[in-house]
Amino acid sequence: MKTKQNKNNQITNEENAYDKLVYGNYEKAKSSDKFINKQSLENQFLLVENISFESEGYQKLLTLFNNALSEGNEIEFDFGILSFDRDARFSLDKLVPTIHQKPNDHLVTYSLINSDNTVLKQYNDFVVKLLNLQYYVEIFKGLIIWKDENNLIKVFFAKEWTNAN
């Protein structure tokens, strides 16, 4: 019995070590003083742009995000397209967030930059401004985007993203 418990502890320790390796960038970004969580991002955006939470434009933005995430589709920002791919480092069977420069021909791409809705464009511009200041921006719960010193957009995410899909 004791051997089985030691074996289970060893597996748990190995899993924890692997999770720290794989999700370490997310945890590091989240603990940075340049981290802006999703709630703060939304509140700052609404305040700076003088937009009501109940406004039609903002509700359209939330609907666009919900649709894209629930359907596994893409969201286009100025810096690239947030998409979902398989990456063996994180999971063999789950899709994980990534950034592409071209849309996937097989998916719907919701655009924040080619829209008649000014709130979508304002949100895009607001996020891009924060990225240019090298903030870690949590655009969805557990999903952080960041622009590194080489002007490359990075996506860091919590383990829950590989458990949720």
N, C-alpha and C positions, 0 to 999 in steps of 0.2 A: 504494500500500500504506500509506503513512504517513497519507494522508487517511482511510482506513478505520479505522486505529487511533485517530486523533484523534476521529473520529465515535463510536467505541465508548467511548472515555474520557469524551466529553461526555455520552453516554447514561448511563453509570455514575455520573458526577457528579450528573446530574439525578435519577437514581433515589435516590442517597444523600441528596440534599437533600430529596426528597419523603418518604423514609422518616423522616428526622429530624423533619420537620414533623408527619407523621401519628402516629408512634410516640414522639414526644418526651415526652409525658406519662408513658408507661410507663417510659422510661429515667430520667426525673427522679424518679419515685416510687421506683424500684428503688435509686437512689443516695441516697435520704433516710435520715437516721439514725432515722427512725420507720418504716422498712420492716421487715416481718417476713416472711421467706421461708417457703415451704410446709413445709419440713422443720422449721424452728423452731416454726412454728405447731402442727404435729402433736405435736412433742415437748413444748412448753409445755402444750398441752391435756391430753395423757396424764399429765403430771406433776401439774399443778394438780388435775385431777379424779381422780387416783389410779386410772387405768385402764390395764390391760395392753394392749399392742399386739395380743395374741392374743385378747383378750376378744371374746365373741360380739357385743356391742353395737358395738364399734369396727369389727369386720370387716363388720358390716351397713352401717355408715356408708361404708366404702370401697367396698363392692359397690354401694350406692346411687349414689355419685359415678361409679363406672365405668360403670354402666348408663346414667345420665343423659347422660354425655358421649358414650359410644359410640353411643347411639341418637338423639342430638340433641334430647333432651327437657329439661325445666326442673327447677330445684331451688328450692324455696321456703324463704326465710329470713324472719325477722321484718321485715327492712328492705325486702324485695321479692323478686321472683322472677328468678333468673338464667336468662336465656333466650338464644336465638341468632336474630339477624335479619340480613338483607342490609343493608349500609350502603355506598353507592357511594364514600364517602371512603376505605374500606379495601379493598373488592373488589366487583366487579360480579357475581361468581358464587359467592362464599364467604359463609358465615354467620359473624357475629362476635358475641362475647358482649355482652349488654346487660342492663339491669335494667328490669323491668316491675312494675306494681303489681297487675295482674290476670293470671291464667293464660290461656294460649292454649287455646282450645277444641279445637284439633286436636292437641294434644300431651299426653303424660303429664307431670304435675307431681309430682315426688317432694318430699314435705314433711319438713322438719326440725322443724317446729313442731306439726304434727298427727300425732304418731306415738306408738305405745305404747312405743317404744324410748327410754329416758331418755338414752342416749348421744347420740342425734340432737339432742334438745332441749338437752343440755348443750353440744354443739358449737356449735349456733346461738347460745346465750347467750354463749359464750366469744368467738365472732367479733364479735357485736354489741357486747360490752364493749370489745374492742380498737378497733372502729370509732368508738365514742363517745369514745375517748381520742385520736382522729384518727390512728391508725396506718394505714399502707398495708399491707393484708393480702393476701398471695399465697395465695389459696385453692386454686388449681391452678397447676401449673408454667406460668409466663408469663402468669398472669391475676391482676391486683391489683384489689381493691376498696378504696374509701376514702370516708369521709364528709367532705364539705367544710364550710366555715364556715356555710353556709346549710342544713346538715343534709340535703343531697342526696347520694345514693349515686352514686359515679362508678366506672366500670369502665375500667381501662387494661390493655392486653394487648400481648404481643410479636408481632412479625411472623409468627412461627411459627403463630399461631392462624389467620391467613388462608391459610397454606400447607397446614395440616393437614386442613381440612374437605373 
